[in-house]
């Protein structure tokens, strides 16, 4: 559709607003979950594509329906790539560092399915934003 | 979008606000995070001059290196006579070690497109060009997808937001010449000519692309524009130092634990960036210096680590902001060698148009090579200093004018290292191979033959259980014996 006014824009924003809550603070629709994978040149070079595929396959294998895998840009933590952010509705988003295919499967099985955070792989991030 | 800047956060992100949070290939993600709202506001509620004024009042300055006030640049173009004007985005990121623009282009391409339409409106331009280096294939792909989506939704094209304003843009791929980051060379290159600078004045705002008034802004500069429109100039004014507002993205590289991109408010100290955010130096090594501003900047030593960073303060300590590359060096780094490394880069990238840069950078490089080879003389040190100063004063464009900076700043802060190379034929950091002489400590050597076996030139004499000796004239200083010895018997200078 073509946007002709600020009202048109506001409508589209409203339809997608749930993404903001879920990604920024974990406020989203009950049962919704998302896994964001940093997919810029640097992430891909360290294996983010394989990570993304492993996540998608595991979600399929476990027949999880409300979990989306989303390719995103990078958060600048090059030293810990590939990085993954897990957003589960009702929980604070969690960042994971150096997520290879094995760890990707573990994230789905433990974090998504059993609400068990992989403590050793958590990446502490510290920034505010505009 | 929360507008809370907490004191506890070490980083504050404006340019990178959406990177890592949105799918760059999905315009609805960008819209969810208030994307294109600033554009809608500008086109439906503001006059072009008001937009330029707002950006001017915010205090935003060019993030590509120059630090020129963005709003002022926009006003110049807006006021320039003529009804055909252009807006160019400089995405020709070429500083070794800097990749913040790539990260924005790949992670949040719509923020650039939105800001460019705003910039077009504010400067009276209906056409835009994104000059992007061909070495960024993924960024190019994602930008093209974003451009197609923006066109489909009417954010690019005719009568945007029903305002009657038309704007469209296209991608121009650069061939990766460093000099094309300089705006006049960049314009030449967009026109299909050879990428060489032209003299200023006339400035691009009077006569740029095709002789028409043109504005050139960097990716990171553009990325800060939509939040300024949405949150107001006062909000941006409130962040940073007296002369430099907002935030700056730095690319941390070199001898540092947390290699990556950081975005901090202006006025953060280098110590906070390197030690708090960057996690310090790996392997317990000691910090020696940090190079900011890439090949155009200078080294900053331990003494100046507590300087709050802004455009002016970095200049005062002999370096510059540049595009935000930050190369950290530990104490195994030879400063003469570092100057040589940057000069090798600039002499290679010099376009050759003006003599002082073409010949000057080459001659400086040759002198540095002589010094690192242990053949330098006192006269070389004098010549190097004179040459650096005259190239700085006489080169045509920014590339040549700043190329001597690594030499001047290392000669200023590490003069003793230059003198050691010249007078004592010694490289204390142990990195100039021609000046390294390896030997074996007869007290510690037990005659195990480990070094003898790994020596690629067979220049170590000795038998089992006898003290070994290195024949210095044949040694190539490869360090293999040093690494092989389990008894610390190999002495490295």
Interface residues (C-beta under 8 A of the other chain):
Chain A: X1 X2 X3 X4 X5 X6 X9 X12 X13 X15 X16 X17 X19 X20 X23 X24 X36 X38 X40 X41 X42 X44 X70 X71 X72 X73 X74 X75 X76 X77 X78 X79 X83 X85 X126 X127 X128 X129 X130
Chain B: X1 X2 X3 X4 X5 X6 X8 X9 X10 X11 X12 X13 X14 X16 X17 X18 X19 X20 X21 X22 X23 X24 X25 X28 X29 X31 X32 X33 X34 X36 X37 X40 X41 X44 X99 X102 X103 X104 X106 X107 X108 X136 X138 X139 X152 X153 X154 X155 X161 X162 X227 X231 X249 X257 X258 X259 X260 X261 X262 X263 X277
